Amino acid sequence: MLEAQHSARVSPPRQAAWLRRSVLGGLLAIAGASAPVATALAADNSTADAIAQYREMLADGNPAELIEMRGEELWKTPRGPNNVSLAQCDLGLGPGVLKDAYAQLPRYFPDAKRVLDAESRIVECMVNLQGFKRADVIKQPFSREGQDPTDLESLTAYVAGQSRGAQIRVPQSHKEEKEAYARGQKIFYYRAGPYDFSCASCHGSDDKRIRLQDLPNLTKPAAARQAFATWPGYRVSQGALRTIQWRMYDCFRQQRMPELNYGSQASVDLITFLGVMANGGKMDAPGLKR
Ligand code: HEC
C-alpha cells in the first residue's frame, strides 16, 4: 500500500503554479518587510530552492571539509598490519598521484585486471599496501544515522576533493572499460523488481519528481555531469557524508532490487556508465546534498 503510493507519486506537480504565484504576490505585498521573513517564505517554495539557499549560507564551509581533513589524516598515517600509509596508493595516474585521479575513475587497472571505481581502488590499496583484510574493510562502508563517518567515507571525501575543478574524463580506451560502460547502460535500462522499475523509470525523462524531490534525468549530459561532479556529498537530511557507492546502493533499494554489494561489479558498471555520461563536466566534490 505504501509502495503503491510510492509509485503513484512519481511525478505529481509539486505545487500548483497559482500557489507559487500567490506566495510571490505575498512577498511583493510585504516588500519592505524584513529580509529573513521573505527568505523563509521563499524557502518553503521548493526543496531545491531551500538547498540552494543552504548551500549559499555554507558557501565557505561545507561540513564535508572536516571529513576531508579526517580522510587526509587517515591517508597519511601508517596503519594496518603493515603499518604503512596510503601515500603509495595508485589511483590510476601512478603511485601517490592524487590530483585529478578521482575525475578519471572508474578505469581499468592492469594489476587488478579489472575496472575499479575510486572507492573499490581505495579498498584495494588498504588491502594490498596496508595489509587489512578485505572483509573487514568493507564490513560497514557507510556510517549509520548519528555515527561518525567511516574510514572509507573519509578517505573517499579526501580523494575526491583532490579533483576539485578537474574535468571529468572517465576513460573508454580499454576493452574492459567499454564493457563496463555497456553493462552499466544495460543495468540502467533494465526493468525488474516488484514494480518493474529501471533506473530510467525515475531518471530517464525530464521533470520527474518523487515526493518533494526533483529526479535528475541522468540520460542527459548536463544532469549526469551535475550529479557525478557532486558525489561524494554531504547529505544535510542525514547529517552525513555519502559516496556514489552509497547513492547506487540506495537507488537500488528504492528500485526494490536485491541489496547492491559495496564494490560489486554491478556497482562499478553503473558508476562507469554515469561517469562516461558525465564526461566533460567539472568535479565539484564533496558537494552538498538535500
Ligand atoms: C523509484 C525511483 C528511483 C529509481 C528506480 C532510481 N532512483 Fe536514483 N534517485 C531517486 C531519488 C529519490 C534520488 C534523490 C533525489 C534527492 O535526494 O534529491 C535519486 C538520486 C540519484 C542520483 C543522484 C543525483 C544527483 O544529482 O545527486 C543518482 C546518480 C541516481 N539516483 C542514480 C540511479 C541509478 C543508477 C538507478 C538505478 C540503479 C536509480 N538511480 C534508480 C530515485 C530513484
Residues whose N, C-alpha, C, O or C-beta is under 5 A from the ligand:
A	BS01	HEC	F197 S198 C199 C202 I210 Q213 D214 P216 Q226 A227 C251 F252 Q254 Q255 L270 R290
